[in-house]
């Protein structure tokens, strides 16, 4: 888990940390160096935007007040550099996993999140170890931000006995009980229901830990997704729901699964704030997430964050993704969150090429060590299948 982020520093302000958005407006005005702005709560207005809620529709009439996306959040120089290091580490761990799969080092499949790293770092940076994560099959690198050693992550890919799950799960279904990361299910959006259940239990115990759940745009069309957000809203659970809208549900384009321009608009029906943010703008994601976390810990209920982003590669490593126009892929690669944040740091004297080279070398050494560790670790004995099934194990 990244350290120090819970402190407020005044040395450097993040992009988009401006004044609170005026009530009733849907756009937060960017400051001079912001690129581009996060959109203020998509359910700022009840029912149809700009029109009063129809009579006899109590759910629409009770829509929450506008979400203040412009809340001031400040970060120190060391924190900004640490966030960059995490972006780079997520990218390198993911790219190595892709390579290991193509080398036949582990079985199953792999679902890369390259291009989407800012959605993980921006939402999880500075979270508590006691907070919970419900990742999807594409969110392995969320574990990197939570502070899980790379050895444990690579060991899970290899399904060896030293894996946190003792070799029981398919690759890219990373979970780690020690770090409160729930093992994903192959059932789309199931992790949202699990996280919601955990949040309900935490509320019953009087704890203020936050539960983060991740999914792609396609998951918002499933019943499990809607059941989770409905339950969380009714009980004001401490959930931060993150939809990584990368425009494609495997090979199905967004236009064929939803008529909503912004998926965050779906929050209106459940009486919770819905926020749209540029998912490739690290500090914009961080700022929006901090407000959602504040609400959650204060007992104000869940928030739905739609991060507009893009996966560079196919749905999985066996998907060539020929259904996507090359022009679309190249256009999104130019929005890569890593060089984008590099520019931000460089403008403030916080980035040098020498520093980046050292970071890359240190991360590579850590990954090399993790791979060597996993290659030496044996598969579990067959008797292991009956162990660690119940809590007492």
N, C-alpha and C positions, 0 to 999 in steps of 0.2 A: 504494500500500500504506500502510495506516495506520502511523504511527510511534509508537515509544515503548512499545508494548504488551508487549514482552518484558521490561521492567523491572518489578520488584515494588515497588509503592507501598503505604503503610500508611494513607493519609489516609481513604479510603472503602472499605468492604468491599461486594462485590456481594451482591445478594439471593441467598440459598441457599448462601453460602459458609460452611457450618457444619462440624461435626465429621465425620470419616469415619464412614460407615455401619458399624455393627457387622457382623461376618462372619455370613453366613447370613440377614440380613434383606433384604427386597426393597424397602423404603421408606427414603429418606433423610429424617430429620426436618427440617422447615423451621425457620428461625429466625423471630423475631417478625414481621419485615417481608417474609417471602417469600410469593410468590403465583404459582401453586401450586407444590408441590415437584416436582423431577425424580424419577423412579423409579430406584432403583438397578438395577444390571445385571439384565436380564430373564432371563439364564441363570445366575443365582447358584446354582441347584441343577441337577444333571444330570438328564436325561430328564424324567420327570413331576415337576413341582415338589413338593417336600416328601417325595418317595419316593426310596429308594436306586436307583442305576442297576441295571437288570436284569443278571444274570450273562450273560456272553458278549457284552456290548455294549461293546467297548473304546472306541468313539467317545463314548458317553455317559459312561462312567467317567472319560474324560480331559477332561471339560468344564472350562473354566478356572475359577480361583478367583473369588469375588465381585468385581465391579467397584466400586472406591471412588469413588462419585460425589460424595461430600462433601468431596473434597480442597480445602484452603483456597486460594483464589485471590483476590488483592487487586488493586484497581485504584485509580489516583489520580483526582483530580477532573478533570484535563484529559483523561484517557483516557475517563472516563465521558461527558463532554460530546462528545468526538470520536465515540464510538460512536453517540450520539444523532444527531449531524450526518450520519453515514453512513446511518442509518435513514431520515432525512428525504430525503437525496439519492437513495437507491434508490427511494423512493416517487415523487418528482417526475420522475425520469428515466423510470420505467415509465409513469406517467400521461401524460407528454408523448408517449411512443412510441405509446400508445393513440390519443391525439388526432391525431397525425400520420398514423396509418394511416387513421383515419376521414376525414381531409381528403384522402386519396388521394396523400399525399406519397411513399409508397413502396409497392411491389408485394408480392404474396405474402400473408402473414398475420402475426399477432402473438399471442404467448402471455404474458399478463400474470401477474406474480407478486405483485400487490398483495395485502397481507395476510400474506405469507410472508417479509417482509424480515428478520425476526429470525433466520431460519434461515441467512441468508447472512452477516449482520453478526456474529452470534454464533459462527459456526464459522470465519470467515476473518479476523476482526479480529486484526491483529498478525502475520499469516503472512509468511513470507519471499517476496521476489520470485521466488526460485528454487523455491519450492513449486509444485506443479502442480494444475490444476483441470480436472475433467471435467464440464462443465455439461450439463444437459438443455436442451430447447427453452424451458423456463420460467425459466432461470437467467441471463438476460442481465445482471441487476444484480449478479451475483457479480463481474463485471468492475469495477464501481464500487468494491467493497470491496477488490479487489486493487490498486486505484490506477490503473486504465486511464483516460486522459483521456476526458471525455464526447465530445469531437470524434470520437475513433476509434469510439466506440460508435454514435453517430448515423450516421456515415459508412457503417458496416456495414449499418445498416437501409436506407440509400438505395442500397446496392450500387454505390457510386461508386469511382473509381480510388484515392481516398485511404483507402479502407477497409483495415484490416489484412490482409484476405484478397483485396484488389484486386477486390472486387465479385463474387467467385465463389460465395458462399453465400447461401442464402435468409435473409430477416430472422429474427431471434431464434435463428439458429444462429451466435451470436457466438463467435469464437475469436481469439486473438492470440498468435502465436508469441513475440513479444517479452516477453510476460508469462506464458508457459507455460500458456496457456488453450487447451485442445483444442477444435477446432471440433466441435460436436455433430453427431450423425448423426440422420437421421429414424427410424432403427431404434431402438425403445425399449430402453433399458439398454445400448446398444452402447458408450456412453461409459464404463461401468463396466469393460468389458473393455479398452478402450484405456488407461484410467488404471491398471488392474492391470498391464498390460504395461509401462507407463512405470515403475511402482514396481519391477517385477522388474529392469528395466535399471538403475535407480538403485542397487538393492542389489548388483548385479554390479559396479558401479563404486565401491562402498563409500561412497556418499553417504547422508546422513540427511535429505534433503528429503522432505517429506510430500506425498502425493497425495490430493486431495479429490475425491470423486465424489458427484453429486447425482441423485436421481430421485424420482418420485412413487410413491404406493402401488401403482399398477397395474404398474409395472416389476418388482415383486417376484414377479410371477407368470410372468415370462419365463425361458427357459432361459439367456439371456445373463447375466442377473443372478446366477443360482445358480452358473454356471461361474466368474464373476469372484470371488465371495466365497470359493468353495471353493479356488481356486488361491491367492488371497492368504493364506488361513489356513494352507494347507500350507507355504507358503514364508515365513510371517511377514513379509509385506510392509508397508511403511509407508503404509497406506491408512486414511483416515477416510471411511467410507461414510455418507452422510446420506440417509435416506428422509424426504421431506417428505410425511407422510401427511395429505392434505387431504380424505380420505374419498371422493373421486371419481376414477376412472380415465376421463377424458373424461365419459361419461354413465353409467358402470357404478359402482354403489355398492360400497363396500368389502365389504359382507356377501355380495356375489355373486362375489367373487374370492378371499376368504380366510376361513377359519373361525377363524384366530388372532385373539384379542382385541387383542394387540399384535404388530405385525410384527417388532419387535426379537426376539421369541421365535425367529424363524427363524435367528438367530445360533447357537443351541444346536447345531444340526446341523452346524455348521462349526467348532465349538470356539473361537469368538471371543466377546468380551464384546458383549452387546447392551443398549443403554440406551434407555429411553423418557424423553422430556423434553417439557415444554410448549413447543411451538415458537413460541409468541407471547410467551414470557418471555425477553427478550434475555439477561439475566444467567444464567439457568438454562441456556440453550443454550451460552453462552460457557464456563461452568464445566465442563459435560460435554465440550465440544470440547477444552478445554485438557488434560483427562486423556487423551483419545484421542490428541491430538498428542504428549503426553509419552510415551505407550506406543509410538507409531509411531517417534519419533526414537530411542528407546532400543532399538529392535530387538525389541520385544515383540509385534509383529504388528498386524493391523487391528482396528478397532472399528466396530460397526454402531450408528448413532444413529438412532432413530426420533423425529422431531420432529412432534408432533401439531399441525397448523396448518390453515389454510383459505385457498383462493383466493377472492377476492371476486367475480370475474367468471367468465364461461364458460371452457370449455376453451381457446377462442381468441376473437378479436374477431368471428368470424362465428357464434359459438355463443351464443344467448340464454339457455342454461342453464335452460330451463323445467322440466327434470326435478328440480330442487332445490326443496324447500319454502322459501317466502319466510321462514318463521319460523326455519329453520335458518340462512339467510344473515344475517338480522338479528342473531341470537344471536351468531354468530361475529364480526360487525362490532363488537360491543360489546367484544370481546376484542382489538381493534386493538393491536398491539404498540407503536405510536408514543405515543398518549396514556398508555398503561400505563407506559412508561418515563419519560414526562414527569412523571408523578406521583411516581415514585421520585426523580427529580432534584430536583423542587420541594421535596419533604420534606426534602432535605438542603441546601437553599439553593443549588443548582447550576443553577437554571432560572428564566428570566424571560420574559415574553411579548415584551419588546423584543428579547431575544437571538434568540428564535425567528424574529421578523419579519426580522431582519438575515440570519439563516441562509437563510431562504426566498428573500430577495431575491438573495443572492449565488449560490445554486444556480440560480435562474431565469436570472440573467445568464449563467452558464456554459452552461446548456442552450440559451439563445437564440443564443449565439455558435456553439455546435456545430451547430445547425440551419442557421444562415446559411452556415457553412463547408460543410456537406454539400450544400446547395442550389446552391452555386457550383461544386462539384466535378463534373467530367464522368463519364459512364460510361466504363469501360475500352474500349480498342480491341479489335477482334475477335482480334487477334494475342495478346492477353493470355491467352487460353484455354490456350495451349500453354506458358505460363511458370509458374514456381513450382510445378512438379509434383514435381520431384525435389530432393533436398537441395542439390545443387550450384547450383541456381538461386537 
